[in-house]
Amino acid sequence: MISSGAALAYSDFLWLCCEFSFHLTTRCYWSSRSSRYSGSYWGYWGYWSSRYSGSYWGYGAKGYKGDKGDKGDTGATGSVSTTISKTAHSAGAYDRHFELYSPNSGSANNEVSLRFHQGGVYWGQIRFRNSQFYFTSGHDDSRYIRNQYRGNKRFGISSTGTISTSGLINIGDYAVGQGYMASRTLTLGSLSSNYGGGSGWNNNTAALLECADNTEIAVHDSGTRVASLMYFQGGSTNRITIGRNIGWGTTKIKFDGFVG
């Protein structure tokens, strides 16, 4: 109901606009809009006309698109860096910060990989297949030697747990590089060096097995036997036995050369 009088009261005008707006759009935007719409109730119409396709009759038009997300930080070289920010999770948890996913391809030999590429300089991949990681060239399965140097010095791997591989263990400098060694073999030494032959402890004592007193090298003849190649007994015994009975009988020894 509009009150009588020569001038239209402010409250009556608001009531009229809201009533008109309700029938027109089934919505009323008047609550807490006074500061948003240019400081007065007249600003409402400017907001309405710009929001709904040029006039208030345009109700039903698509709403505003959300603001664009922030761009990643610019690195020192001008490239854009990206940060994934997530609290660290507990060791071994069923969680992750980043995942490369593939649906089941039907073969464990098919891999999921991540490539690192600097144009015209290098490229390489970290590949995962058959429950194992591979560090390779960027375009084929050529293997990279991992963590071979720190600065200008070679360094080793120190572990109190299991070191497991189905590949080559190469501590040599020739045969593996020439393709002469199979998977799960061990290569030691260098073509440019000699080992042992000195007296007492020195900086080139020998290729060495260490033990408290006794140690043994054996062969597993799959499904048949374990044969002892060499059994060393230290302490006061100080003896080497070749071909001893390790549980499957003794092993014959044949010399094609001379002894002595």
Secondary structure, DSSP 8 states (H G I E B T S, - for coil): ----SSS--HHHHHHHHHHHHHHHHS----TT-TTTTTTSTTHHHHHHHHHTTTSGGGTT-------------B-TTS-B----------TT-S--S--------S-TTS-EEEEEEETTTEEEEEEEETTEEEEEESSS--B---S-EETTEE-----SS----SS-EEESSSTTTTT---TT-EEE--TT-----SSSS-TT--S----SSEEEEEEEETTTEEEEEEEEE-TTT-EEESS--SSS-------SS---
